[in-house]
């Protein structure tokens, strides 16, 4: 995952955060959390540590995990 993904995480979190509800520090923590989750997923995929049925389409899996990360605990509808 390129290092440029981190600014994307921050921008996405800022876009989804209502003005005044999160401090800049909380946005930074949320950004690092999202980055770490996606980086961890990439590491699991590359290392062969996930069942084959999950990694048959790694891009779809990454999109699904990214959606879950950015949903912030809200219910996620199936694709």
C-alpha positions in Angstrom: 0.0 0.0 0.0 1.6 3.3 -1.0 2.3 5.9 1.7 0.0 8.2 -0.2 -3.0 6.2 1.1 -2.7 7.9 4.5 -3.7 11.4 3.2 -6.7 9.7 1.4 -7.7 8.2 4.8 -7.6 11.6 6.4 -9.5 13.3 3.7 -12.2 10.7 3.7 -12.5 10.9 7.5 -12.7 14.7 7.4 -15.3 14.5 4.7 -17.5 12.3 6.8 -17.0 14.1 10.1 -19.4 16.9 10.9 -17.7 20.2 11.6 -17.1 20.6 15.2 -17.6 17.0 16.2 -14.0 15.8 16.1 -10.8 17.4 17.1 -7.9 17.4 14.6 -6.2 14.9 16.9 -9.1 12.5 16.7 -9.2 12.8 13.0 -5.4 11.9 13.0 -6.0 8.9 15.2 -8.9 7.7 13.0 -6.7 8.1 9.9 -3.9 6.1 11.4 -6.4 3.4 12.4 -7.9 3.2 8.9 -4.4 3.0 7.4 -3.3 0.3 9.8 -6.4 -1.8 9.1 -5.9 -1.7 5.4 -2.2 -2.3 5.7 -2.8 -5.2 8.0 -5.2 -6.7 5.4 -2.6 -6.3 2.7 -0.1 -8.1 4.9 -2.5 -10.9 5.5 -3.3 -11.3 1.8 0.4 -11.2 0.8 1.4 -13.6 3.5 -1.3 -16.2 2.5 -2.9 -16.0 5.9 -6.5 -15.7 4.8 -8.7 -18.5 3.4 -8.6 -18.8 -0.4 -12.3 -17.8 -0.9 -11.6 -14.5 0.8 -8.6 -13.7 -1.4 -10.0 -14.8 -4.7 -10.7 -11.1 -5.4 -8.3 -9.1 -3.2 -9.6 -5.8 -4.7 -13.2 -6.6 -3.7 -12.0 -7.7 -0.3 -10.0 -4.5 0.2 -13.0 -2.4 -0.9 -15.3 -4.2 1.6 -12.8 -3.8 4.4 -12.3 -0.1 3.5 -16.1 0.4 3.5 -16.3 -1.2 7.0 -13.4 1.0 8.2 -15.0 4.2 6.9 -18.5 3.2 8.1 -17.4 4.0 11.6 -19.5 1.3 13.2 -22.6 2.1 11.3 -24.4 -0.8 9.6 -22.9 -1.9 6.3 -25.3 -3.0 3.6 -24.2 -6.0 1.5 -22.8 -5.2 -1.9 
